[in-house]
Amino acid sequence: MKQTSLEDFAKAKGNRKFRIPIWLVAVFMIALIASASAALLEYFGRITTTIDVSQAVLVDGIEGAAEITDTLTMYGGEIAYKCHYLKSQTTVPVDIVFQTECSPDQEGITVTYLKATVIEGNFTTIPSKGIPINVTVEDLGEWIQWTFNFFAYSSTTTPQGDGKFAVGLIISLDGTTPAFQVHNNDGACSAYDGGTWLYSPYDPTGGGWHGWHTSEAGWNTPVDSMDLIEAEGDMYYANNPEGILIIRIHKDMLSATFGWAVYATIAHFYSTDIPYSVSVYPEGFQWGNEIFADGTTLEPINGQYTLAPGERLDFCIEYYLSPLIASGTYTVTTTITVP
């Protein structure tokens, strides 16, 4: 619709002299100002961001403020450990501290926080027959890897025969009692082909041979169907001329103070410098009387600790009770927070 000006309004009155009331002028001016104001930008732009946040650090893999309950039954003078882990999910370092509270009081109770560090390095098995093998232990962050080199102490580079390499890696979660083994089935379980990597738990209450059930199909699980154990390397020299076998175990399958042992054999080579061999680690290990090498060492965490990006920190809480502590129920609370 065409807008009518004051001039047009005057012409419409036949060009007669026309006096415009001052109030009408004011109305038109207000209308013009309002029209000009409506064209102004309210803002140059608007940016809306949605942020999906993930927690920076998890305790024992639990989202949110983890509430974990441990129970101990102890006598005065004893030491006990409870182990947990922190996992950084962020890309920046995070400073943390461990805070301790005790109810009704902390008299006679000493609480220490310890970092569990994997003992890495090269280890040599002890032969009861033939030659030893080399075992390399590495901490890969989320995993611990054992590499078995069956030719490390062989004097030849041209072995002869249809040789094979067999290994069992035995794990203890408390450093004393076996928990499980990972082995490449050197004929122990007829339900699986020789060389099949298997997981076998230990259970002395269920019969078996010294608590082991490696010959029973139902007690063996193929490693390639598991998420927390990996293994590679063929049992037979024809397919594995390097003589290397590898086992990786995720730390979720282990405790912060685990132990490990090895039982290894070499067989079916014709060369006299690669004889039939049986070797173990640590020295003195034998089935039915298992002993273990320490998998970790505990180091005090003093004050603030900086968790590196992506780091997993396995730690233990050490509880020491004075021999003079009075009987009763004590509640010790550890809070993990930032300084």
Sequence and secondary structure as in RCSB ss.txt:
>XXXX:A:sequence
MKQTSLEDFAKAKGNRKFRIPIWLVAVFMIALIASASAALLEYFGRITTTIDVSQAVLVDGIEGAAEITDTLTMY
GGEIAYKCHYLKSQTTVPVDIVFQTECSPDQEGITVTYLKATVIEGNFTTIPSKGIPINVTVEDLGEWIQWTFNF
FAYSSTTTPQGDGKFAVGLIISLDGTTPAFQVHNNDGACSAYDGGTWLYSPYDPTGGGWHGWHTSEAGWNTPVDS
MDLIEAEGDMYYANNPEGILIIRIHKDMLSATFGWAVYATIAHFYSTDIPYSVSVYPEGFQWGNEIFADGTTLEP
INGQYTLAPGERLDFCIEYYLSPLIASGTYTVTTTITVP
>XXXX:A:secstr
     HHHHHHTTTT      HHHHHHHHHHHHHHHHTTS S S           SEEETTBSSS          
TT EEEEEEEEEE SSS EEEEEEEEEES  TTEEEEEEEEEE  EEEE EEEES   EEEEEE SSEEEEEEET
TTT S SS  EEEEEEEEEEEESSSSSEEEEEE  SSS TTS TT  EEEEB GGG TBTTB TTSGGG EEGGG
 SSEEEE  SBTTT TT EEEEEEEGGGS TT EEEEEEEEEEE  TTS  EEEEESTT BTTB   EE EEEEE
  S EEE TT EEEEEEEEEE TT  SS  EEEEEEE  
